[in-house]
Amino acid sequence: MHGIHIAGELIAKAREQGKVRKAFIELGKLANISKADLSRQMKNLAGFNFVIEEEEAKVRCGCGYEGKPKITERQHDIVLFECPLCGEKPEVLNGDEIVLKSVEVE
């Protein structure tokens, strides 16, 4: 149900622009849905072409590290990650969002 909801929101937002030919979506590596799951739901629901580009995540940790997190577990709707240097939970700077970047309309 989670993936259906996310895909539905993206589709509705795209259709606000008119009759959609193609949508471009940016999916952060720390977003709460995988690229495969989002792609599957979009194929089932959209009725138009789409491109999903993954965005690398960037974090900042209290130990001074700033860069890519270490992903320790990825499940259907959850991503667990830590600082690759100290193992603590860092602050997410980017890469945890799902964004409709642009829409091509007829």
LINDA-V230253 format. One record per pair of residues at least 24 apart in sequence whose C-alpha atoms are under 10 Angstrom apart, sorted by the first residue. I is the first residue (numbers start at 1). J is the second residue. Records with the same first field share a line. If there is no record, write none. Layout:
# LINDA-V230253
I = J  J
This chain:
# LINDA-V230253
1 = 41
2 = 32  33  37  38  41  76  77
3 = 32  33  34  37  38  39  40  41  42  76  77
4 = 37  38  40  41  42  44  45
5 = 41
6 = 32  33  38  41  42  98
7 = 37  38  39  40  41  42  43  44  45  46
8 = 41  42  45  46
9 = 100
10 = 42  46  98  99  100
11 = 42  45  46  47  48  50  100
12 = 46
13 = 100  103
14 = 46  100  101  102  103  104  105
15 = 46  103  105
16 = 103
17 = 102  103  104  105  106
18 = 103  104  105  106
19 = 48  103  104  105  106
20 = 46  47  48  49  50  103  104  105  106
21 = 47  48  49  50  103  104  105  106
22 = 46  47  48  49  50  51  102  103  104  105  106
23 = 48  49  50  51  52  100  101  102  103  104  105
24 = 49  50  51  52  53  99  100  101  102  103  104
25 = 50  51  52  53  54  98  99  100  101  102  103
26 = 51  52  53  54  55  95  97  98  99  100  101  102
27 = 52  53  54  55  56  57  95  96  97  98  99  100  101
28 = 53  54  55  56  57  58  94  95  96  97  98  99
29 = 53  54  55  56  57  58  68  69  71  79  94  95  96  97  98
30 = 54  55  56  57  58  69  71  74  78  79  80  81  92  94  95  96  97  98
31 = 55  57  77  78  79  94  95  96  97  98
32 = 74  75  76  77  78  79  80  96  97  98
33 = 74  75  76  77  78  79  96  97  98
34 = 74  75  76  77  78  79
37 = 76  77
38 = 98
49 = 104
50 = 103  104
52 = 98  99  100  101
53 = 99  101
54 = 95  98
55 = 94  95  96  97  98
56 = 94  95  96
57 = 92  93  94  95  96  97
58 = 90  91  92  93  94  95  96
59 = 83  89  90  91  92  93  94  95
60 = 89  90  91  92  93  94
61 = 85  86  87  88  89  90  91  92
62 = 86  88  89  90  91
63 = 87  88  90
64 = 90
65 = 90
66 = 90  91  92  93
67 = 92  93
68 = 92  93  94  95
